[in-house]
Amino acid sequence: MKKFFSNIILVMGTLIPLTTAAETLPLIQNVNAYESMSLNGDWNYIVDVQEEGYYDYRMNPTRWGFFQNAKPQRPEDLIEYDFDKSPTMQIPSDWNTQDERLFFYEGTVWFKKSFQAVPTKDYRTLLYFGAVNYDCHVYLNGRHVGHHIGGFTPFNYDVSELLKEGDNVVIVKVDNKRHAEDVPTQIFDWWNYGGITRDVKLVKVTPVYLEDYSLQLMKADGKAKNREISFSAKLNKAEAGHNVVVYIPELKLQQQLTTDAEGKVSVTLKVSAKKLQLWSPETPKLYQVNLSLDTSTYTDNIGFRTIETHDKQILLNGKPIFLKGISIHNEKPNGGGRANSVNDAHTLLSWAHELGCNFVRLAHYPHHEEMVREAEKMGILVWSEIPVYWTIAWKNTQTFENARQQLTDMISRDHNRANVIIWSIANETPHSAERDDFLSRLAKYARTLDNTRLISMAMEVTGASNYVNRLNDNMNQYVDVVSFNQYIGWYRDVNDAPKMTWEIPYNKPVIVSEFGGGAKYGYHGAKNQRWTEEFQENLYIENCAMLDKIEGLAGTTPWILKDFRSPRRVLNGIQDYYNRKGLVSDKGEKKKAFFILKKWYEGK
Ligand code: GCU
């Protein structure tokens, strides 16, 4: 292997430039509508604690890195790694639950997948990742495709120029080390699962494709005879004259449109109100929508509903709704590990349904797409959040750009989901001018991306004395719903919930986005004995009664549906690296408090 020019190397007789050779593209909308080749399955992996595969011994990025997948050509050649002789793990997954040596591991792991491809000149090929935690470099056939940070949102690259006929090799360097300037920052109360945690696929697209589209029911007063549905779409190229058709067979709604110079179309479709079944938890109606662009066609399933607030009420389809919710982490229903399938979603959401929920808070980061779509089918409303969690580096401009990109991708992926009603931009963030500036800019930005949904964040009780709890947060003016976490009965004021009163000086709906306490399933005793099911049960009895007294309470998402892994929970014999505030244990066993909340929701 000889070095010719600073960013060109010779590998196995081939000249290989070292620059990034693919384009990071805006997220493609509804990727499942496209023909694609899954790259899920066995991937070889190399654990690289000191990033030997990326840096030389002077800590400069090396050009002989593992991304070359180099093989000795002559007997004397020295290559000190070999993916094909390295173990494999199933992708998508996290490495922590796939290889017991990596249970606590935070660092770099390299992944390699070989595959066959038959690129055709009439199509482009996108390399799509559902999510990779946290910091990854992607290579195809030895070329750098792109660098992505953020562990919970999808990203895609156009790799058409790099794809070869026949053998191809994709290599991904994944690093989940934590840093103060990251989003989330250095400490968080969930397991820092590392790896390629969601689907990987090669997506076949025409050179011009529908990059994004939106179908939203517009608000109207209840008596309106006709309803209006706004449709807009954007091509991946600013090209005029392309033929776009939107067709909703069941509503006999069809419209043909031609793109303008920006490659955009938009129209308002009219439908008689009688004919339109609105999406709601009771009737989670989804309409098949057929979209076509020139000769290509795509299908999606979309529901129509409106969401708004009126004083302290949340109105779904113009009617007040109480959000009977539960918080959930994106973890497999049994044991640990990142959830990433329809089954994982269905099991978790079925427990929420059993509780009587019509709403879930997907904490503290965007969950896998199947979770949101399964909830939509099951009639469960969603609060979706970006991991601006605890004390973020508010003054750091890259941190802000990182948070903004995650917000962009969260909204971009799920903005056509009828069940998603709240975008949350933060959780339990300490008050400061820098924080207010950071979050207010995020809130305003979110509205520019989507002005049809509610904006919120999980605030904290700011003052409590003599059993009077106050909420005083400058961010109230930037959110539609005032939400806060409170842990009366657990982190403070045990058994004092009945005495508590609340001062929430904002004429906006209130959501108690967290309350709860821990219990080890099967551990029984007196109701004042920590960690017993009886303690948790009593805490729920008292908190539910206290919540009934909060004026303007429009919903709640107790913490949390299921015990989940956390490195911050080290009490041996009780926590064992699980946060035990679940109403269901890590093995799917229901604790006594589960039935207290279920009963309370029956009364709502
Ligand atoms: C916080 C936080 C959660 C955490 C919970 C707890 O409020 O938002 O992420 O797990 O409290 O302490 O259990």
Residues whose N, C-alpha, C, O or C-beta is under 5 A from the ligand:
A	BS01	GCU	D189 N485 E514
